[in-house]
Amino acid sequence: MYKQLHPLSPSPELLLFPNPSTGTFTAFSPSQSLGKITIYDLTGNIVYEISNVPNQSYEFNLDALSKGVYQVKAENELGIFVSRLVIQ
């Protein structure tokens, strides 16, 4: 079974706040658990990954990440959702 990939525009199924962030932020899915979350830098390297997030929200403390733009991908039963995160 293939999962649906949603466009790279900000997804209503994956909300990140505050955004921009200093490294501490919350990922939230209004309709289902977050599932697997992967954070990529703009070169495509995985900088953080967590599997089986059973809740609709998860708080990240990634203060060690460099300032820049990151892609946050959540994969759950509804599909794959991607949102952009700015760390200042």
KETI-329579 format. One line per 2 residues: their letters; for each residue x, y, z of C-alpha. Coordinates in steps of 0.5 Angstrom, whole numbers, plus 500, padded with zeros to 3 digits. Example, Ala and Ser with C-alpha at 12.3 -4.5 7.8 and 13.67 -1.06 7.14 Angstrom:
REM KETI-329579
AS = 525:491:516; 527:498:514
//
This chain:
REM KETI-329579
MY = 500:500:500; 503:507:498
KQ = 502:513:503; 500:519:500
LH = 505:525:499; 502:532:501
PL = 505:538:497; 511:542:501
SP = 507:548:502; 505:548:510
SP = 501:542:512; 495:543:516
EL = 496:536:518; 503:538:521
LL = 503:545:525; 510:547:528
FP = 510:553:533; 513:557:535
NP = 516:558:528; 521:561:527
ST = 524:558:533; 530:558:537
GT = 530:551:537; 525:549:542
FT = 518:548:538; 512:544:538
AF = 509:539:532; 502:538:532
SP = 497:534:528; 490:536:529
SQ = 487:529:527; 492:524:529
SL = 498:522:532; 504:524:529
GK = 507:517:528; 514:518:525
IT = 518:525:525; 524:526:521
IY = 528:533:521; 532:534:515
DL = 537:540:514; 537:543:507
TG = 542:539:504; 538:533:506
NI = 541:530:512; 537:527:517
VY = 539:531:524; 533:528:528
EI = 529:522:528; 524:519:532
SN = 519:514:531; 512:512:534
VP = 510:518:537; 503:516:540
NQ = 501:523:541; 498:529:537
SY = 503:533:539; 511:533:541
EF = 515:538:544; 522:538:541
NL = 528:541:544; 533:542:539
DA = 537:548:541; 544:545:539
LS = 542:545:531; 545:551:527
KG = 541:557:525; 537:556:519
VY = 531:552:515; 529:545:516
QV = 524:541:513; 520:537:518
KA = 516:530:516; 511:527:519
EN = 509:520:517; 502:517:520
EL = 496:513:518; 494:519:514
GI = 500:520:509; 506:524:509
FV = 506:531:511; 512:536:511
SR = 513:543:514; 518:548:514
LV = 522:550:520; 526:556:521
IQ = 531:556:527; 534:563:529
//
